[in-house]
């Protein structure tokens, strides 16, 4: 008998996220993944070279546990809770992706044309990773946090800068998906 696993429905995962956020707000903590890079740099001694990293990293070490949990949870989800069923894409989206050169649109969660080692190690793939990484790093620093920090913590605590940042994230995503992605591919 084959076990078929499906993603958790919104009515299970949504309240769990809300519970975690309520606990973080109660204890006066802010959730965000990008702040962990600053913490790791501070642990590594980057405060000797930049005032930005001069901080008591022990006050933020709890968030490293969150990242470790995300890594372990991701591994468990992929190895034991996934069913490789692909995604349910509309026929229009599949046609548009095939026109861009994606042969298996919707058949897998990650397209091989972007995520196999040949694609990643190509000049185009490495360039996209490096440029994208620099842009994400700059944007995260400029916005004062990442999408998870602003969209989950910032919005739940009614912070106006987070609302502005999240609107910017969505506009950036729309520009990328509709204008830049077809140019790149």
Secondary structure, DSSP 4 states (H G I P E B T S, - for coil): -PPP--PPPHHHHHHHHHHHHHHHHHTT----STHHHHHHHHHTTGGGT-GGG-S-GGGGHHHHHHHHHHHHHHHHHHHHS---------HHHHHHHHHTT-TTTTTSSS-HHHHSHHHHTSHHHHHHHHHHHHHHHHHHHHHTS-HHIIIIIIHHTT-HHHHHHHHHHHHHHHHIIIIIHHHH-
